[in-house]
């Protein structure tokens, strides 16, 4: 088997402080997820702006939203100068079409039926997360990764989430061959605070999986 020659992108979600953000960037993360919807990892707009102001360049800032008014989303986007906006709720393509290619749709996966017709969301990137009691993410639960392999034939590009951690991410990559992986609770010491060892181990595991699958 082989995966794309392009490296697998890494998204570290649920960042709440600058120490975790800087470490994630230093270790090689490509995206940082900042949560603005209901979550123990939620940031206010002012907290997020202060954090973003201290970030080094070269890291994509992803705002995470769920069923919030469009004007609220636009205001947070404007204030925080986000690179991407990720939607976890019942938002339609009409809702986020104005954000263009910066919009990311999150899809909760309970069965293979949830993976059909992902292009209907009209986004370049789709996050696949576990369906756990209606929760928007950060549950630590996974779904069968082999369901994802070949889904959409590369369009939209798949960001694999849902229960990933340093011990299973390599297997998840081998079975699903995603464009990117997304982790939050799997590298935490507690909700909202990352564990440096787990964060480093996770990113190392992704890079090792790349080498084995090349």
N, C-alpha and C positions, 0 to 999 in steps of 0.2 A: 504494500500500500504506500501511497505518498500523499502529501498535502502540498498546498501551494508553496512556491518558493518564497513568497512574501511571508514575513514573520507573523505569527499569531498575535493579534492585538490583545492587550490586557486592560481591563477596566476595573478599578478599585472603587467600589460604591460605598456610600454611607460615611464619607469623610466628614469629620466634625471639627478637627483642629489642625493647625498648621504643621505641627510636628509629624503627624501621620501623613499629611499631604506631601511634605518634603521628602520623607522616607520613601513613599511610593514612587515619587518622581525619580529619586536617586537610584532606586532599584530597577527602574525601567518601565514603569506603568505608562500607558498611552492615554488613558482617559481617567479622570476623577469624577465620581458621581456625588453630587450635592443634593440632598433630599429636601424638598420644600412642601411635601404633603405629610399627612399624619403618619408619624413614625417616631420611635425612640431616638432616631438619628436625624430628626428634622432640624433644619437651620432656619433662622429668621433671615430676611433679606439683608439686614445690616450685618449679621454674623457672617453670612456668605461673602458679602462684599469685602469685609476686612480680611477674610481668609484668602480670597482670590487676589487681593492687592499684593499679598506677600508670596504668591506662587512664582516659581521660575518659569521662564518661557518654554515652549515646546510641549506643553501638556494640554490636552483638550478638556474643557470644563463642561460637564453634562449636568443640567438641571433636571431633577426627577419630579414629576407632577402626577396628580391623580384627581380627575373630576373637579378641577378648579375652574373658576370663571376665566374666560379668555382674557379679559382686561387685566386680571391679576397675574396671569402667566406672562403677558406682554410686559407688565411693569417690572416683574422680577427679572425677566430677560434683559430689559433695558438697563436696569440698575446694575446687574451683575455681569453684563456683557458675556453671556454664555456662548459657548461654541455649538452645543447641541441641547435639544430639549427632548426628554424621554417621557412618554405618556403611558401610564399604567392603568387608566380607568376605561370608561366607556366612550372616550373621545372618538369622534369620527374623522375620516380624512378631511372633511370640510372644516372641522375645527382647527386642525393644525396645518392645513395646506399653506397658510400664509408664512409659515416658518421655513418652507422650501426643504432643501436637502438636509437642513439641520434637525428635522424632526425624526425621532426614533420611536417606533411603536413597540411596547412590551406586550407579549402574548403569554397568557398563563396556559400551561399545557397539562391536561389531564388524560387525554387520549390522542391517538394519531389523527383523529378528526380535527383537532385544534391546529394541526400543521398544514391543513389543506388551504390552498388559495391565499397564502401569505402576501401575495402581491396586491391583494385588494386594499391593503393598508396604504399603499402608494408611498412607501418610504424606502430609502436605500438600505436602511439598517433595521433589523427586527431583533429585539431581545426575547429569548425564550426562557421563561421562568416557570417554576412549579406552581400548580394550582392547589393552594392549601387554604381552605376556608375563606376564600375571598381576600386573603391578605395580599398586599401589593408587592411583596418581596422580602428578602432577608429572613426567610423561614428556615434555612438550612436543610430543606428537603429537596430531593432530586427526582427526576423522571428518567425513563430508559433512554440513554443518550443515543443508542443506535437508531432510534426513530428519526433523528435529525439528519443523518448522513444522506446527502444528495437532495435534501428538501429544497425545492425551488431552483435547483440547478444553478445556484450562485446568485439568484436574484429573487428577493432581496438578500443581502449578506446577513449571515446569522451570527448574533452574539449569544453564546450559550451561557445561561445562568442557572440558578436553582440548585442549591446544595453542594456547590463546588468547594473544595478545600485543598490543602497541600497534598493530601494523601490520595485523592481520587481524580484530580484534574488531568493528570497524564492519561489515565484510562479514558476519561471523558473526551479528550482531544482525539485519541486514537479511534474511538468508536463513532464520533460525530463529525470530525473534520470541520470545525467552525471557522469563521473569519476571526472571531474574537471570543474571549471568555470574560465573564463578569462575576465578581465575588464581593460579598459584604460580610455576612456573619461568619463565614468560613475562615476569616483571618482576624477575628476579633478576640480581644481579651474579655470584653463585655460590650453590650450594645453601644455603638458609637465610638468605641476606642479600639484601635487596631493593636494586635500583638506583633511586635517587630519580628520575632522568630517566624511566626506563621506567615506573615507577609513576605518575608524573604524566601521562605521555603516554597510558597505558592509560585512565585515568579520564577524561581529556579526550576521547579517542576515543569512549568510551561516550556521553558527553553530546552530542557532535556527531552521533553516529548517531541519538540520540533526536530531535534537531531535524529531521534530514532525513526521518525516518520518521513524524513527527507528521502 
